Every structure is written in structure tokens, then in C-alpha cells.
Amino acid sequence: DFVWVGLIPAGLGIAWLARRQRHLAIAIGLVIVVSSFFAASYRIRELDPYLIGCVLGVAMFSAFGLAAVLERFGPRITLATAFGLVVLSVVLHWRDCNESPNRLVRDLADNQLRSLPPNAVLFTTQWDYFLAASWYFQEVEGLRRDVVIVSPDLLRHGWYVDELVRRAPDLMAPVAGEAATYRRALQPFEEHRSYEVAEIRSAYETFLDSLVARATEDRPVLCTSEVAKVVGMGWNLVPTHLALALKADTSYVSEAPPSYTFWPWPGHMDGFVATTHWIYASALEQRADYERAHGKLGLAHEYLALASRFDPKIQLEAVGPLPMDGNDVVRQTATFFTGLNKAQHAISAARSLGRAQR
């Protein structure tokens, strides 16, 4: 947020303020130090919001630095200096700070919600990519309010169970007993009293399994791939657009190849961008495997071709250092798309061989 030369006014501000109000200078310095320590200690991919305290502290020192310039050189030079710093920062940092072309989360939430069957229940933990945004679209813009989105992770908190009872009473009413038992088991933990881990885990699993089973009796139930082992155990999972439908039998379920609204974010690559591309492509790849398992090589090839369109063409050497596992995620995504392209060529060869034999 600051060009290097922009730190000069901050340095002047520290010196100027230290002579006049040392306690205020120390307080602002502590804002910077504490924010830096917190950000460095917090394991999260999206570090920028946790460095806002540092930006605030440097900005305050810079303001006092401009006060020092004003005191020494007058208003004209001070205004020219401030204006020059702003222009220089915009020129150098506009591309990095401008996120107006970023529609990845908006498009994914819209595509996921619109592709779900009527009155569906979707279990997912894709918080950064879809889940959080879905609540905005449902509650604010009124998109697909017939759908209930459930987070197995948030179900570990009593307040979220209560929220589901309020927001989706028809879904929760059949499992009111299991929910009450789970809330009682969870209460000692939430009140910081002695608790039994095994009891909480058992009540949670019983509640979640019952919720899934009862929901499938009269509603389509789906999950995203990362929670398939938690939610989909004992069910046949059918790739359905961007999710997996829970089915009791193994009969083939047809689906028309989807058409999604998708705008890439050119020039930007990190763990979030890479994972968003992967979510689309991996769902289409799963559907391709499903079609191939049912002997439909033509559809399998079509789905793989659609999946390959989401290839962000990652150039690993151009990706700088990223927080946490960001670089690993980008690298894994690049490897995934390499394998996807090979699979597409393999199916093309198999189809050609089949036509030649006929």
C-alpha cells in the first residue's frame, strides 16, 4: 500500500511526533508491532486483512510526517508531496490492488445455486469459494431460497444448530431428538466445563447421519467432494453439476452437459484462484468418470473437454511466494490439469480405436 519513498514521510512523522508527543508515537508504534505479530502468528492464506493495523499505523505516522513538512516548507510543498505520493502509489500498485475484475466467487456461488434441483439440501465446507457467498445471494438477492446449505464444520457449534432450526424448520423437525441430544452433549464444552470428547463425537455423528438420512426421504440431498467421506458414507454418489447427489441405488442418472458463467481473473494466481478453477474442472472430471463407467465414452469425452476449458495455464515460475500452503495448492492444481489433458487424449484415442474396430 506504500511505495518505498512513501515511508520517508512516516519516518519524519516518527521523529516529529517523538519530540512532541512521545506517548502517542509509542501507541501508534504498538499498533504496527502488535498487528505485525498477530498476522505473522495467524495461519491463514488471506493475510492482507490482518495487516490493516500496520497500514493504519504507517498512515498515521505519514500524516504526522506531512505535518512536519508543512511546518518546515509550507502548504504548497506539503500538498505537492502528498499528491505525488498518492499518484505514485496508484501508478505502481493499481494492478495489484484492483480486484474489480475478480468475479470468481460470485460466479461459482451463482452457478452452484442455479444448478441444484428444487428444494435441495447441499452439504459443503467450501467457505471461501461458495458457502459464505451463497448466504448473501440467498438472503440479500433472493436467489434460490428453496435450497438449504449446511456446513458440517459449523454443525460443531451449538449456535449453528439453533440457526438451522430457525432457518430450515422443515429440515430440522424430523431430527429434533438427535439435535437436542447433541446440544446437551455439546453444552459443557461451550460453557468451558468438563466434557467427554467421545460423547460429543458420537452425538454429532448420530445427529449428522440422521439429518442426511431424513432429508433424503423427501428432498434431493447433495454434497461437495471435500465432505463426501463425512456425509456420503453408505450412499452412492452421482456427480451432478458441481456437487455429488446422494442416491440409494446404483442406477444411471442422466444429465445434460452444463454451461456455466465463468470469468477468469487474468494475471492473478494464488491458492484461492487455483482452487476455484479446480472445483469446476474436478466436478466435470468426476462426471466424465461416471459416464465412462457406464460405457458412454462420447459424453465422457465431452465432459473432459469442458473441464479442460477451466485450465488456468499456470506458469509456476511466475507465481511468487504465497502464504501457508498457497504455492503447494497452485502446484497441485497445475499437476491436476496436466493429468486432465492426458485423460482427455486417452479417451479420444479409445473412441478412435472403437470406431476403427467397428
Secondary structure, 3 states (H helix, E strand, C coil): CCCHHHHHHHHHHHHHHHHHCHHHHHHHHHHHHHHHHHHHHCCCCCCHHHHHHHHHHHHHHHHHHHHHHHHHHCHHHHHHHHHHHHHHHHHHHHHHHCCCCCCHHHHHHHHHHHHCCCCCEEECCCHHHHHHHHHHHHHCCCCCCCCEEECCCHHHCHHHHHHHHHHCHHHHHHHHHHHHHHHHHHHHHHCCCCCCHHHHHHHHHHHHHHHHHHHCCCCCEEECHHHHHHHCCCCEEEEECCEEEEECCCCCCCCCCCCCCCCCCCCCCCHHHHHHHHHHHHHHHHHHHHHHHCCCHHHHHHHHHHHHCCCCCCCHHHCCCCCCCHHHHHHHHHHHHHHHHHHHHHHHHHHHHHHHHC
